[in-house]
Amino acid sequence: MIEAAMRAGELPVLVSLGRHDLDLAKAAVDAGVFGLKFHLNAYHRASGTTFGSFADERGFIEALAKLGKPMLVMSGQETQPSLDELEALADYGVEGWNIYLKHVQPHMLQSRLKPILALDSDSGQADIDAIRAIPGAMVEASIGRFAEYGQPLNEADLTRFAEIVTMAGRPVIAPSQKRFTAADAPRLKAAGIGAILVGVVVTGLEPEGLRRAVAPIVAAARAA
């Protein structure tokens, strides 16, 4: 559903949960988001949260699935779920795994989940070509430098997003490493971005703050 919405030009807004808190997820749903992203096997630098294995987080995943929203998983770094675990995630309704290109393991491409490969601040044409070589893969333009996290989106960022869209020839997700606002939604759409992924830089880690930050972005994306 996420890819179809992107290809249809709907500019879906997704929320990347900075911690596995069902109230935080419910606040995102209340704000009108299209889908939700959770994490496994990773330390999330922007939030300071450590996420466990599939077995560790399974209870939360089951609860999240009951909210009825499309889901993505940041599936890990050096450690990734097994093929059986990826298939179990698909059974819960997870649509894709979303990791840096350097962390892809061959078995992951055998699962039913859609590959969504993240670029980094140093990525160039070679990384985009590697993603294009993976059938059905989409792109996350995670190109911000950590020192710039939380700064306003600027014209250079938008130009870089547009370049990636052109080079990739695939749906591209823009994560909020910069502090996206409602005013940025039409600018991101004009750059060719297919979906907005709003994370902790925008949402914070508390439900009410998330709701207040995300609802205007959702409204702006729908109007874009």
MIZAKE-831434 format. One record per residue (C-alpha): residue number from 1; residue in one letter; x, y, z. Coordinates in nm, 2 decimals, padded with zeros to 4 digits. Last residue first. Layout:
BEGIN
    i  aa       u       v       w
  NUM   A       X       Y       Z
...
***
This chain:
BEGIN
    i  aa       u       v       w
  224   A   00.01   01.92  -00.19
  223   A  -00.32   01.92   00.00
  222   R  -00.27   01.57   00.15
  221   A   00.09   01.66   00.23
  220   A  -00.02   01.98   00.41
  219   A  -00.27   01.79   00.62
  218   V  -00.02   01.52   00.72
  217   I   00.24   01.79   00.80
  216   P  -00.01   01.97   01.02
  215   A  -00.09   01.65   01.21
  214   V   00.27   01.55   01.27
  213   A   00.40   01.81   01.51
  212   R   00.09   01.83   01.74
  211   R   00.05   01.46   01.75
  210   L   00.41   01.39   01.82
  209   G   00.42   01.64   02.10
  208   E   00.11   01.47   02.25
  207   P   00.26   01.13   02.23
  206   E   00.60   01.19   02.37
  205   L   00.94   01.10   02.21
  204   G   01.00   01.40   01.99
  203   T   00.81   01.42   01.66
  202   V   01.03   01.63   01.44
  201   V   01.38   01.51   01.51
  200   V   01.22   01.19   01.62
  199   G   01.12   01.08   01.28
  198   V   00.88   01.18   00.99
  197   L   00.91   00.98   00.68
  196   I   00.77   01.17   00.39
  195   A   00.67   00.98   00.08
  194   G   00.72   01.00  -00.30
  193   I   00.97   01.28  -00.33
  192   G   00.98   01.44  -00.67
  191   A   01.14   01.77  -00.58
  190   A   00.79   01.93  -00.62
  189   K   00.66   01.69  -00.36
  188   L   00.93   01.79  -00.11
  187   R   00.85   02.16  -00.16
  186   P   00.48   02.09  -00.12
  185   A   00.54   01.92   00.21
  184   D   00.80   02.17   00.34
  183   A   00.54   02.42   00.46
  182   A   00.40   02.16   00.70
  181   T   00.74   02.14   00.87
  180   F   01.04   01.91   00.83
  179   R   01.32   01.95   01.09
  178   K   01.61   01.81   00.89
  177   Q   01.68   01.44   00.94
  176   S   01.32   01.41   00.84
  175   P   01.34   01.11   00.61
  174   A   01.26   01.15   00.24
  173   I   01.13   00.84   00.06
  172   V   01.21   00.79  -00.30
  171   P   01.01   00.58  -00.56
  170   R   01.25   00.45  -00.83
  169   G   01.42   00.62  -01.13
  168   A   01.72   00.64  -00.90
  167   M   01.91   00.92  -01.08
  166   T   01.62   01.15  -01.12
  165   V   01.49   01.10  -00.77
  164   I   01.84   01.14  -00.63
  163   E   01.89   01.47  -00.81
  162   A   01.56   01.60  -00.68
  161   F   01.66   01.51  -00.33
  160   R   01.99   01.69  -00.37
  159   T   01.81   02.00  -00.50
  158   L   01.58   01.99  -00.21
  157   D   01.86   01.97   00.04
  156   A   02.04   02.26  -00.13
  155   E   01.72   02.46  -00.11
  154   N   01.70   02.42   00.27
  153   L   01.52   02.21   00.52
  152   P   01.55   02.37   00.86
  151   Q   01.81   02.23   01.11
  150   G   01.72   01.93   01.33
  149   Y   02.01   01.71   01.23
  148   E   02.30   01.91   01.07
  147   A   02.58   01.75   01.27
  146   F   02.44   01.41   01.18
  145   R   02.49   01.47   00.81
  144   G   02.18   01.44   00.60
  143   I   02.16   01.19   00.31
  142   S   01.90   00.94   00.43
  141   A   01.73   00.95   00.08
  140   E   01.54   00.62   00.13
  139   V   01.52   00.44  -00.20
  138   M   01.30   00.17  -00.34
  137   A   01.39  -00.18  -00.45
  136   G   01.17  -00.38  -00.69
  135   P   01.45  -00.59  -00.83
  134   I   01.79  -00.50  -00.68
  133   A   02.02  -00.35  -00.96
  132   R   01.87  -00.01  -00.90
  131   I   02.00  -00.02  -00.55
  130   A   02.35  -00.09  -00.67
  129   D   02.32   00.19  -00.93
  128   I   02.22   00.43  -00.65
  127   D   02.52   00.33  -00.45
  126   A   02.76   00.38  -00.75
  125   Q   02.60   00.71  -00.83
  124   G   02.69   00.87  -00.50
  123   S   02.65   00.81  -00.13
  122   D   02.85   01.01   00.12
  121   S   02.56   01.15   00.32
  120   D   02.39   00.81   00.34
  119   L   02.16   00.62   00.10
  118   A   01.90   00.40   00.25
  117   L   01.76   00.09   00.08
  116   I   01.39   00.00   00.08
  115   P   01.36  -00.37  -00.01
  114   K   01.00  -00.49  -00.02
  113   L   00.91  -00.78   00.21
  112   R   00.82  -01.11   00.07
  111   S   01.15  -01.26   00.17
  110   Q   01.43  -01.39  -00.06
  109   L   01.61  -01.05  -00.08
  108   M   01.68  -01.08   00.29
  107   H   01.88  -01.40   00.24
  106   P   02.15  -01.20   00.07
  105   Q   02.23  -00.97   00.36
  104   V   02.19  -00.59   00.32
  103   H   02.38  -00.39   00.58
  102   K   02.59  -00.18   00.34
  101   L   02.27  -00.06   00.16
  100   Y   02.15   00.11   00.47
   99   I   01.82  -00.04   00.60
   98   N   01.44  -00.03   00.54
   97   W   01.25  -00.36   00.53
   96   G   00.92  -00.36   00.36
   95   E   00.54  -00.42   00.38
   94   V   00.49  -00.54   00.74
   93   G   00.15  -00.69   00.76
   92   Y   00.20  -00.93   01.05
   91   D   00.25  -01.21   00.81
   90   A   00.52  -01.01   00.64
   89   L   00.69  -00.99   00.98
   88   A   00.67  -01.37   01.01
   87   E   00.84  -01.39   00.67
   86   L   01.12  -01.17   00.79
   85   E   01.15  -01.39   01.09
   84   D   01.18  -01.70   00.88
   83   L   01.44  -01.54   00.66
   82   S   01.64  -01.45   00.97
   81   P   01.63  -01.10   01.11
   80   Q   01.94  -00.88   01.06
   79   T   02.25  -00.81   01.28
   78   E   02.51  -00.58   01.14
   77   Q   02.25  -00.30   01.13
   76   G   01.89  -00.39   01.18
   75   S   01.54  -00.44   01.04
   74   M   01.42  -00.08   01.01
   73   V   01.07  -00.21   00.97
   72   L   00.78  -00.08   00.76
   71   M   00.42  -00.09   00.84
   70   P   00.08  -00.02   00.68
   69   K  -00.17   00.08   00.94
   68   G  -00.43  -00.14   01.11
   67   L  -00.37  -00.05   01.47
   66   K  -00.37  -00.43   01.54
   65   A  -00.03  -00.46   01.37
   64   L   00.13  -00.24   01.64
   63   A   00.01  -00.47   01.92
   62   E   00.17  -00.77   01.74
   61   I   00.49  -00.57   01.67
   60   F   00.51  -00.47   02.04
   59   G   00.49  -00.84   02.15
   58   R   00.74  -00.94   01.89
   57   E   01.01  -00.69   02.01
   56   D   01.25  -00.92   02.19
   55   A   01.19  -01.21   01.95
   54   F   01.25  -00.99   01.65
   53   S   01.57  -00.86   01.81
   52   G   01.61  -00.56   02.03
   51   F   01.59  -00.18   01.98
   50   T   01.83   00.06   02.16
   49   T   01.70   00.41   02.20
   48   G   01.92   00.73   02.20
   47   S   01.66   00.91   01.99
   46   A   01.88   01.04   01.71
   45   R   02.13   00.76   01.75
   44   H   01.90   00.47   01.71
   43   Y   02.09   00.16   01.83
   42   A   01.97  -00.13   01.63
   41   N   01.85  -00.49   01.61
   40   L   01.49  -00.40   01.53
   39   H   01.30  -00.08   01.45
   38   F   00.95   00.04   01.39
   37   K   00.79   00.23   01.10
   36   L   00.43   00.34   01.08
   35   G   00.19   00.42   00.80
   34   F  -00.05   00.67   00.64
   33   V  -00.04   00.92   00.92
   32   G  -00.36   01.09   01.04
   31   A  -00.25   01.26   01.36
   30   D  -00.46   01.01   01.55
   29   V  -00.25   00.73   01.39
   28   A   00.07   00.90   01.51
   27   A  -00.08   00.94   01.86
   26   K  -00.16   00.57   01.85
   25   A   00.20   00.49   01.77
   24   L   00.33   00.70   02.07
   23   D   00.07   00.53   02.29
   22   L   00.20   00.20   02.17
   21   D   00.55   00.28   02.28
   20   H   00.84   00.13   02.09
   19   R   01.07   00.43   02.09
   18   G   01.16   00.68   01.82
   17   L   00.88   00.56   01.61
   16   S   00.93   00.64   01.24
   15   V   00.61   00.81   01.12
   14   L   00.49   00.78   00.76
   13   V   00.33   01.06   00.55
   12   P   00.19   00.95   00.22
   11   L   00.27   01.18  -00.08
   10   E  -00.04   01.08  -00.28
    9   G   00.14   01.08  -00.61
    8   A  -00.01   00.75  -00.73
    7   R   00.34   00.59  -00.72
    6   M   00.38   00.68  -00.36
    5   A   00.04   00.55  -00.26
    4   A   00.11   00.22  -00.44
    3   E   00.45   00.19  -00.26
    2   I   00.28   00.24   00.08
    1   M   00.00   00.00   00.00
***
